[in-house]
Amino acid sequence: MRIRIPDDLVIDTSNSNSSGSDDSGIGPPLHTPSEQSSAKRTEFIQRQLPVIFENDAMAVFRKPAGLPCQGGTNIQYSVDSLLAELDKIRKTGAEAAHRLVHRLDRGTTGALVVAKTRLAAKTLTRAFHDRTVRKTYIAVLHGIPHPRQGTVSVPLVNAGTHVKPLLETAASISDLSDKTSPVAKPAITKYKVLKTGTFENKSVSVVEVDILTGRKHQIRVHCAKVLGCAVLGDRKYAAESSDSSGQKDMSALYLHLFKLQVPNVGTNGNTGSTSLNGSSVFVRAPFPDFWTPVFKALGITFSKRV
């Protein structure tokens, strides 16, 4: 079986600055001395977060691996801090500041939607909550899931730094809903194997994934702990025997939000009457260049046709 992915969906980042001193590997320090001009800071931010689609109410950025969506302890850069810096440079008012409406894990790449007005943020946040946004991920997994196509419906428990599947059929969600226990939440993941082969002497599969719920680490946990096929590069949930992907960057996962269909939002934050795809905006996010060796190893061809 062969799958086709357009040429322009694999990007060449050979000219990007990824050799700076920043531990995340996404470039040189943003807050440099005063000689750093606004133009150069803007260029740096735009290089880290290329725009896939943009209108006056929202933008879809191409999120790289290693860049968290939000800041925290020992995090130098994040999507929200970079966009806040961009708003500061452009002297954007509070009403027109960028706002996150969903998140991707630090190591996950692909399409990231950001609102550009307060009302648009409210509308888009509701759309993600109500599951009216369609998201299609592509993942490279250790091994081949069996069956090759199916639905995983296993509740997940957020146990602090890790998320665990509730595999015991006798336990119910209500059993874990008391004040002293973590709460298990329903989680549903649909998957389909697109291609299988060998990469770095290991059996791998390229899998299309759709999530019907949006739990923390949902795809990673369902793949690793339920299907027994961890996402390539996932040190957190992979078994020790499969904990090697050839990736030097510990925060890079072979998990990519490839296709996104989101309600088109007008200037006032309401669903617009015009759009790119009926009443929706449809985008495809280019794959990062570190995927190219996997695609080549599996014989995935590239074509201008989707």
GIGIKA-V283624 format. One record per residue. N is the residue number from 0. RES is the residue in one letter. D_FIRST is the distance of its C-alpha to the first C-alpha in Angstrom with 2 decimals. Layout:
N/RES/D_FIRST, N/RES/D_FIRST
This chain:
0/M/0.00, 1/R/3.78, 2/I/6.79, 3/R/10.18, 4/I/13.37, 5/P/16.69, 6/D/18.79, 7/D/21.64, 8/L/19.87, 9/V/20.30, 10/I/24.03, 11/D/26.36, 12/T/29.09, 13/S/30.85, 14/N/33.91, 15/S/34.15, 16/N/36.90, 17/S/35.42, 18/S/37.99, 19/G/40.86, 20/S/42.78, 21/D/41.12, 22/D/39.47, 23/S/36.56, 24/G/35.68, 25/I/35.62, 26/G/38.61, 27/P/42.38, 28/P/44.87, 29/L/45.15, 30/H/48.84, 31/T/50.41, 32/P/54.06, 33/S/55.54, 34/E/54.57, 35/Q/50.99, 36/S/51.01, 37/S/49.46, 38/A/47.32, 39/K/45.92, 40/R/45.30, 41/T/43.53, 42/E/41.39, 43/F/40.48, 44/I/39.49, 45/Q/37.43, 46/R/35.62, 47/Q/34.71, 48/L/33.77, 49/P/32.39, 50/V/32.56, 51/I/29.51, 52/F/31.64, 53/E/35.33, 54/N/38.07, 55/D/41.58, 56/A/40.63, 57/M/37.43, 58/A/35.10, 59/V/31.51, 60/F/31.28, 61/R/28.52, 62/K/29.42, 63/P/28.97, 64/A/28.54, 65/G/31.92, 66/L/33.79, 67/P/34.95, 68/C/35.58, 69/Q/39.11, 70/G/41.75, 71/G/43.30, 72/T/44.97, 73/N/44.16, 74/I/41.83, 75/Q/42.96, 76/Y/40.62, 77/S/38.70, 78/V/37.28, 79/D/40.38, 80/S/42.79, 81/L/41.26, 82/L/41.36, 83/A/44.90, 84/E/45.89, 85/L/44.47, 86/D/46.47, 87/K/49.51, 88/I/49.19, 89/R/48.83, 90/K/51.59, 91/T/49.54, 92/G/51.54, 93/A/50.64, 94/E/49.51, 95/A/46.97, 96/A/45.68, 97/H/41.99, 98/R/41.03, 99/L/37.96, 100/V/36.60, 101/H/33.72, 102/R/32.59, 103/L/29.74, 104/D/30.15, 105/R/31.49, 106/G/28.35, 107/T/26.00, 108/T/25.24, 109/G/24.63, 110/A/26.49, 111/L/30.00, 112/V/32.34, 113/V/36.04, 114/A/38.90, 115/K/41.67, 116/T/44.38, 117/R/45.78, 118/L/45.16, 119/A/41.58, 120/A/41.00, 121/K/42.41, 122/T/40.25, 123/L/36.98, 124/T/37.79, 125/R/38.37, 126/A/35.07, 127/F/33.17, 128/H/35.42, 129/D/34.93, 130/R/31.10, 131/T/31.17, 132/V/29.08, 133/R/25.30, 134/K/23.45, 135/T/19.75, 136/Y/19.08, 137/I/16.21, 138/A/16.80, 139/V/15.85, 140/L/16.97, 141/H/18.46, 142/G/16.70, 143/I/14.29, 144/P/15.93, 145/H/16.85, 146/P/16.18, 147/R/12.80, 148/Q/14.27, 149/G/17.99, 150/T/21.20, 151/V/23.51, 152/S/27.11, 153/V/29.30, 154/P/32.39, 155/L/32.96, 156/V/36.28, 157/N/37.19, 158/A/39.17, 159/G/40.33, 160/T/38.22, 161/H/35.41, 162/V/33.74, 163/K/33.50, 164/P/31.73, 165/L/34.11, 166/L/32.63, 167/E/35.85, 168/T/35.66, 169/A/39.46, 170/A/39.94, 171/S/39.88, 172/I/39.69, 173/S/43.37, 174/D/44.29, 175/L/43.33, 176/S/44.98, 177/D/48.39, 178/K/49.86, 179/T/49.35, 180/S/45.65, 181/P/42.52, 182/V/41.06, 183/A/37.66, 184/K/35.79, 185/P/33.05, 186/A/29.55, 187/I/26.41, 188/T/22.89, 189/K/19.78, 190/Y/16.39, 191/K/12.70, 192/V/10.13, 193/L/7.49, 194/K/6.49, 195/T/8.63, 196/G/10.73, 197/T/14.40, 198/F/16.75, 199/E/20.45, 200/N/20.17, 201/K/18.88, 202/S/15.83, 203/V/14.38, 204/S/11.88, 205/V/11.41, 206/V/12.68, 207/E/14.02, 208/V/17.59, 209/D/20.36, 210/I/23.84, 211/L/26.40, 212/T/29.15, 213/G/29.97, 214/R/31.35, 215/K/31.98, 216/H/29.12, 217/Q/27.35, 218/I/23.72, 219/R/24.78, 220/V/26.89, 221/H/24.62, 222/C/21.73, 223/A/24.13, 224/K/26.73, 225/V/25.11, 226/L/21.49, 227/G/22.64, 228/C/20.07, 229/A/22.06, 230/V/21.02, 231/L/20.98, 232/G/24.49, 233/D/26.14, 234/R/29.38, 235/K/30.97, 236/Y/28.79, 237/A/26.84, 238/A/28.37, 239/E/30.27, 240/S/28.05, 241/S/25.05, 242/D/27.25, 243/S/26.24, 244/S/23.67, 245/G/25.42, 246/Q/26.58, 247/K/30.30, 248/D/30.64, 249/M/31.11, 250/S/30.54, 251/A/27.09, 252/L/24.22, 253/Y/20.51, 254/L/20.92, 255/H/20.95, 256/L/22.16, 257/F/19.88, 258/K/20.97, 259/L/24.44, 260/Q/26.33, 261/V/30.01, 262/P/33.14, 263/N/34.83, 264/V/38.17, 265/G/41.21, 266/T/44.07, 267/N/45.95, 268/G/43.06, 269/N/42.49, 270/T/39.33, 271/G/39.62, 272/S/39.88, 273/T/37.74, 274/S/34.32, 275/L/31.12, 276/N/29.30, 277/G/31.90, 278/S/33.64, 279/S/31.02, 280/V/29.94, 281/F/26.19, 282/V/25.08, 283/R/22.12, 284/A/23.05, 285/P/22.09, 286/F/20.56, 287/P/23.14, 288/D/23.01, 289/F/22.73, 290/W/19.02, 291/T/18.41, 292/P/18.50, 293/V/15.79, 294/F/13.46, 295/K/14.54, 296/A/14.25, 297/L/10.58, 298/G/10.00, 299/I/9.45, 300/T/11.12, 301/F/14.06, 302/S/15.37, 303/K/18.35, 304/R/16.36, 305/V/15.22
